[in-house]
């Protein structure tokens, strides 16, 4: 099997999960990724290549039968993300061998229209995707295009496809700022403190992606990946603080107040900048709703289709995440 983006946060965990499940793995990483190949693992072969460009990597994947496509640009302007996500996917699909039997595409919750569920509603795989991606960020726009490309390829070649949409992946090196929205001096402003976070630990996400590679499937499956434990922003910060995170004094900021700030900023943009000002996430109403709107997140399809469990608990994952930041060892109850 081939894992793209294997040098990244999720890619590394997916390589480990695939090896643990007994797969032979070709792990593709960008040349700039700091990889130390493990020569002691005969079932793992690292290859260096940039999906945005032609290269020797094309001949290295000639015999793969399964693909977990993690590679994408998670940041940067629209041009950067079009290259790192869309162009990279086009180049990969153009050279996949005829023997591929399964594709697993890593997408994101960001493709959803967060206005679709009712207030305090449940976001599931039946929720509409964003119909006006230009009002959101480059990540949403390119992820939607990437999904369309992979779906069309799988349909044209009659390859079973799993489109996996993870929530907020956390773990060592990815803290989501411990649930706070903004730090001001010694104060932590916790926006929408009672809204749930759509968290999934990186190892739990990797387990689900590997399971998606072999689950019985005739055509296509779209599945959301989120842990059973969905803490509020306030609770996640409290768990991180208990584990030793450097947090300040918590100040809850109600969701209604966050939205009021956003609409005030939008009005100022219309009046003084003719709507040309690009608002930060904190003050941009469409992106505010994505980050902080009070919703629940269904994982029923992941459980039934993939048998997705939660190998790493919220407490264990939070403790390991904090210890990676502080250098301290997780406590005995982690």
Buried (B, 14 or more C-beta within 10 A) or exposed (E): BBBBBBBBBBBBBBBBBBBEBEBEBBBBBBEEBEBEEEEEEEEBEBBBBBBBEEBEBBEBBEEBEBBBBBBBBBEBEEEEBBBBBBBBBBBBBEEBEEEBEBBBBBBBBBBBBBBBBEEEEEBBBEBEBBEEBEEBBBBBBBBBBBBEBBBEBBEEEEBBBBBBBBBBBBBBEBBBBBBBBEBEEEEBBBBBBEBBBBBBBBBBBBBBBBBBBBBEBEEBBBBBBBBBBBBBBBBBBBBBBBBBBEBBEBBBBEBEEBBEBBEEBBEEBEEEEEEEEEBEBBBBBBBBBBBBBBBBBBBEBBBEBBEBBBBBBBBBBBBBBBBBBEEEEBEEEB
